[in-house]
Amino acid sequence: MFIGHLPAGYILSGASNPNWRWVLPAALLGSILPDFDLIFFYFVDNRSIHHHHYWVHIPAFWALIAMFALPLLAWRGWFGTGLIFFAAIFLHLLLDTIVGGIQWAAPFSDHLYRFTEVPARYGNWVLSFVLHWTFLLELVVWGLALFLWFRKRET
């Protein structure tokens, strides 16, 4: 997924209880948090390892964190918001599975599982992604998010 994570988080927040005050910020942050590793990828690691091999893109890591965090959040009365936050992270990982690849079997395997691969048909990798059929899925996510946003503004 190239541009669809943030609107997917917005859609997720709208699918939950709108009375929770921090649902939207939690869903938006969770939907893009795994890609914060791009800072390390570009500025420290010099793009030497695919950023989906970093720990923030490993589902087992987030499952372990959620296992400890959710009971603490429930104790403080923030379980719903925490659940949306972790759901948004897993939504990010699921969306990355379409073409980016995620290590769903980690720590037992470092294989990146993906539904399809974007071939490098053009000199610029961004152009290869934008002109691949899977980019239409991202546009659908954006369209649905905008539809929900406009509908919410009308009420």
Backbone hydrogen bonds in HBPLUS format (Angstrom, degrees):
<---DONOR---> <-ACCEPTOR-->    atom                        ^
c    i                          cat <-CA-CA->   ^        H-A-AA   ^      H-
h    n   atom  resd res      DA  || num        DHA   H-A  angle D-A-AA Bond
n    s   type  num  typ     dist DA aas  dist angle  dist       angle   num
A0008-ALA N   A0004-GLY O   3.06 MM   4  6.03 146.0  2.18 143.1 153.0     1
A0009-GLY N   A0005-HIS O   2.98 MM   4  6.29 148.4  2.08 148.8 157.2     2
A0009-GLY N   A0006-LEU O   3.10 MM   3  5.09 119.1  2.49  96.4 111.0     3
A0010-TYR N   A0006-LEU O   3.03 MM   4  6.40 148.6  2.13 146.9 156.1     4
A0011-ILE N   A0007-PRO O   2.92 MM   4  6.20 156.0  1.98 147.0 152.7     5
A0012-LEU N   A0008-ALA O   2.93 MM   4  6.18 159.6  1.97 147.2 152.9     6
A0013-SER N   A0009-GLY O   2.95 MM   4  6.19 153.8  2.02 144.7 151.4     7
A0014-GLY N   A0010-TYR O   3.10 MM   4  6.37 147.3  2.21 144.7 153.2     8
A0015-ALA N   A0011-ILE O   3.09 MM   4  6.38 129.8  2.36 141.9 155.4     9
A0015-ALA N   A0012-LEU O   3.11 MM   3  5.11 136.0  2.31  96.1 108.4    10
A0016-SER N   A0013-SER O   3.31 MM   3  5.39 156.7  2.37  99.2 106.1    11
A0020-TRP N   A0017-ASN O   3.37 MM   3  6.14 174.2  2.38 121.5 123.2    12
A0023-VAL N   A0020-TRP O   3.45 MM   3  5.59 170.9  2.46 110.2 111.8    13
A0026-ALA N   A0022-TRP O   3.01 MM   4  6.01 158.3  2.06 147.5 154.4    14
A0027-ALA N   A0023-VAL O   2.83 MM   4  5.97 161.1  1.86 157.4 162.5    15
A0028-LEU N   A0024-LEU O   2.90 MM   4  6.06 164.8  1.93 157.4 161.7    16
A0029-LEU N   A0025-PRO O   2.91 MM   4  5.98 166.1  1.93 148.7 152.9    17
A0030-GLY N   A0026-ALA O   2.92 MM   4  5.95 164.5  1.94 145.1 150.3    18
A0031-SER N   A0027-ALA O   2.94 MM   4  5.94 143.7  2.08 138.8 148.4    19
A0032-ILE N   A0029-LEU O   3.22 MM   3  5.58 148.5  2.33 106.5 114.9    20
A0033-LEU N   A0029-LEU O   2.86 MM   4  5.75 133.5  2.08 152.3 166.3    21
A0035-ASP N   A0032-ILE O   2.98 MM   3  5.61 139.2  2.15 118.6 129.5    22
A0036-PHE N   A0033-LEU O   2.94 MM   3  5.46 168.1  1.96 123.2 126.0    23
A0038-LEU N   A0035-ASP O   3.03 MM   3  5.61 167.8  2.04 115.1 119.0    24
A0039-ILE N   A0036-PHE O   3.20 MM   3  5.97 158.6  2.25 118.6 122.5    25
A0041-PHE N   A0037-ASP O   2.86 MM   4  6.10 162.5  1.89 151.2 157.2    26
A0042-TYR N   A0038-LEU O   2.91 MM   4  5.96 163.0  1.94 148.4 150.0    27
A0043-PHE N   A0039-ILE O   2.96 MM   4  5.84 161.5  1.99 147.1 153.3    28
A0044-VAL N   A0040-PHE O   2.95 MM   4  4.95 151.0  2.03 131.1 135.6    29
A0045-ASP N   A0040-PHE O   2.84 MM   5  5.99 170.7  1.85 161.2 163.8    30
A0047-ARG N   A0041-PHE O   2.85 MM   6  5.22 160.8  1.89 165.5 163.0    31
A0048-SER N   A0045-ASP O   3.13 MM   3  5.86 151.2  2.21 119.8 126.1    32
A0053-HIS N   A0050-HIS O   2.90 MM   3  5.78 161.6  1.93 130.3 132.9    33
A0054-TYR N   A0051-HIS O   3.25 MM   3  5.47 164.2  2.28 105.8 110.6    34
A0057-HIS N   A0054-TYR O   3.02 MM   3  5.79 165.6  2.04 124.9 129.3    35
A0058-ILE N   A0055-TRP O   3.21 MM   3  5.22 156.2  2.27 113.3 111.7    36
A0061-PHE N   A0058-ILE O   3.06 MM   3  5.56 130.0  2.32 112.8 124.7    37
A0063-ALA N   A0059-PRO O   2.86 MM   4  6.10 153.4  1.93 154.9 163.5    38
A0064-LEU N   A0060-ALA O   3.02 MM   4  6.14 155.8  2.08 144.2 149.8    39
A0065-ILE N   A0061-PHE O   3.00 MM   4  6.32 159.5  2.05 149.7 155.5    40
A0066-ALA N   A0062-TRP O   2.84 MM   4  5.94 162.7  1.87 146.8 152.0    41
A0067-MET N   A0063-ALA O   2.93 MM   4  6.04 148.0  2.03 141.0 149.7    42
A0068-PHE N   A0065-ILE O   3.20 MM   3  5.47 131.4  2.45 101.2 112.8    43
A0069-ALA N   A0065-ILE O   2.80 MM   4  5.93 160.5  1.84 155.0 161.8    44
A0070-LEU N   A0066-ALA O   2.93 MM   4  5.49 167.1  1.95 140.3 144.6    45
A0073-LEU N   A0069-ALA O   2.84 MM   4  6.09 157.5  1.89 158.0 165.6    46
A0074-ALA N   A0070-LEU O   2.81 MM   4  5.96 151.3  1.90 147.6 155.8    47
A0075-TRP N   A0071-PRO O   3.01 MM   4  6.18 152.6  2.09 141.8 148.5    48
A0076-ARG N   A0072-LEU O   3.19 MM   4  6.48 138.6  2.38 137.8 148.1    49
A0076-ARG N   A0073-LEU O   3.16 MM   3  5.08 126.8  2.46  92.0 105.6    50
A0078-TRP N   A0073-LEU O   2.68 MM   5  4.82 161.9  1.71 153.2 147.1    51
A0077-GLY N   A0074-ALA O   3.03 MM   3  4.90 156.8  2.09 100.5 107.7    52
A0082-GLY N   A0078-TRP O   2.93 MM   4  6.10 163.4  1.95 158.2 163.6    53
A0083-LEU N   A0079-PHE O   2.75 MM   4  5.94 153.9  1.81 154.1 162.1    54
A0084-ILE N   A0080-GLY O   3.02 MM   4  6.26 155.7  2.08 145.6 151.4    55
A0085-PHE N   A0081-THR O   2.97 MM   4  6.22 155.7  2.03 146.1 153.1    56
A0086-PHE N   A0082-GLY O   2.99 MM   4  6.28 166.1  2.01 154.5 156.2    57
A0087-ALA N   A0083-LEU O   2.83 MM   4  5.95 151.0  1.91 144.6 154.1    58
A0088-ALA N   A0084-ILE O   2.86 MM   4  6.03 149.8  1.95 146.9 154.3    59
A0089-ILE N   A0085-PHE O   3.11 MM   4  6.48 147.6  2.22 141.6 150.4    60
A0090-PHE N   A0086-PHE O   2.99 MM   4  6.29 163.0  2.02 150.0 153.7    61
A0091-LEU N   A0087-ALA O   2.79 MM   4  6.00 141.3  1.94 140.9 152.9    62
A0092-HIS N   A0088-ALA O   2.92 MM   4  6.14 152.6  2.00 143.1 149.7    63
A0093-LEU N   A0089-ILE O   3.02 MM   4  6.42 157.5  2.07 148.2 153.8    64
A0094-LEU N   A0090-PHE O   2.87 MM   4  6.04 152.9  1.94 142.4 150.1    65
A0095-LEU N   A0091-LEU O   2.86 MM   4  6.09 161.4  1.90 152.3 157.0    66
A0096-ASP N   A0092-HIS O   2.87 MM   4  6.14 149.8  1.96 147.9 157.1    67
A0097-THR N   A0093-LEU O   3.09 MM   4  6.26 125.3  2.40 133.9 147.1    68
A0097-THR N   A0094-LEU O   3.07 MM   3  5.08 137.0  2.26  95.3 107.8    69
A0098-ILE N   A0095-LEU O   3.22 MM   3  5.63 154.8  2.29 106.7 113.6    70
A0100-GLY N   A0096-ASP O   2.77 MM   4  4.92 120.7  2.12 136.7 154.8    71
A0101-GLY N   A0096-ASP O   2.88 MM   5  5.99 137.8  2.06 144.3 145.9    72
A0115-PHE N   A0097-THR O   2.87 MM  18  6.34 142.3  2.01 149.5 159.5    73
A0116-THR N   A0098-ILE O   2.99 MM  18  6.17 151.1  2.07 161.2 168.9    74
A0102-ILE N   A0113-TYR O   2.94 MM  11  5.20 148.6  2.04 131.4 136.1    75
A0104-TRP N   A0102-ILE O   2.99 MM   2  5.66 131.2  2.23 105.7  91.3    76
A0113-TYR N   A0102-ILE O   2.81 MM  11  5.20 162.2  1.84 137.6 133.9    77
A0106-ALA N   A0103-GLN O   3.22 MM   3  5.42 168.0  2.24 110.4 113.5    78
A0108-PHE N   A0105-ALA O   2.87 MM   3  5.69 135.8  2.07 138.2 138.2    79
A0121-ARG N   A0119-PRO O   2.95 MM   2  5.66 122.0  2.30 110.5  94.0    80
A0128-SER N   A0124-ASN O   3.21 MM   4  6.61 150.7  2.30 146.7 155.1    81
A0129-PHE N   A0125-TRP O   3.12 MM   4  6.43 149.4  2.22 144.2 151.2    82
A0130-VAL N   A0126-VAL O   2.90 MM   4  6.17 167.9  1.91 158.0 161.1    83
A0131-LEU N   A0127-LEU O   2.99 MM   4  5.97 153.8  2.06 147.3 152.9    84
A0132-HIS N   A0129-PHE O   3.20 MM   3  5.23 162.0  2.23 104.3 109.6    85
A0135-PHE N   A0132-HIS O   3.03 MM   3  5.80 161.2  2.07 123.0 128.4    86
A0136-LEU N   A0133-TRP O   3.08 MM   3  5.72 154.2  2.15 115.3 122.0    87
A0137-LEU N   A0134-THR O   3.02 MM   3  5.38 136.1  2.22 104.8 115.7    88
A0138-GLU N   A0135-PHE O   3.06 MM   3  5.10 120.4  2.44  95.2 109.8    89
A0139-LEU N   A0135-PHE O   3.06 MM   4  6.47 149.8  2.16 145.8 154.3    90
A0140-VAL N   A0136-LEU O   2.92 MM   4  6.21 145.5  2.04 144.7 154.3    91
A0141-VAL N   A0137-LEU O   2.99 MM   4  6.31 154.5  2.06 145.7 152.1    92
A0142-TRP N   A0138-GLU O   2.96 MM   4  6.26 161.4  1.99 148.0 152.8    93
A0143-GLY N   A0139-LEU O   2.82 MM   4  6.01 156.5  1.87 143.7 150.8    94
A0144-LEU N   A0140-VAL O   2.88 MM   4  6.10 160.7  1.91 153.5 157.5    95
A0145-ALA N   A0141-VAL O   2.95 MM   4  6.15 161.7  1.98 150.4 155.8    96
A0146-LEU N   A0142-TRP O   2.88 MM   4  6.09 162.5  1.91 153.4 158.1    97
A0147-PHE N   A0143-GLY O   2.90 MM   4  6.05 155.2  1.96 144.3 151.9    98
A0148-LEU N   A0144-LEU O   2.93 MM   4  6.17 163.3  1.96 151.7 155.3    99
A0149-TRP N   A0145-ALA O   2.91 MM   4  6.09 153.3  1.98 146.0 154.0   100
A0150-PHE N   A0146-LEU O   2.89 MM   4  6.08 167.2  1.91 154.6 157.0   101
A0151-ARG N   A0147-PHE O   2.92 MM   4  6.06 158.3  1.97 148.1 154.9   102
A0152-LYS N   A0148-LEU O   2.90 MM   4  6.02 151.0  1.99 142.1 149.8   103
A0153-ARG N   A0149-TRP O   3.04 MM   4  6.29 146.6  2.16 143.0 151.8   104
A0154-GLU N   A0150-PHE O   3.17 MM   4  6.42 137.8  2.35 141.6 151.7   105
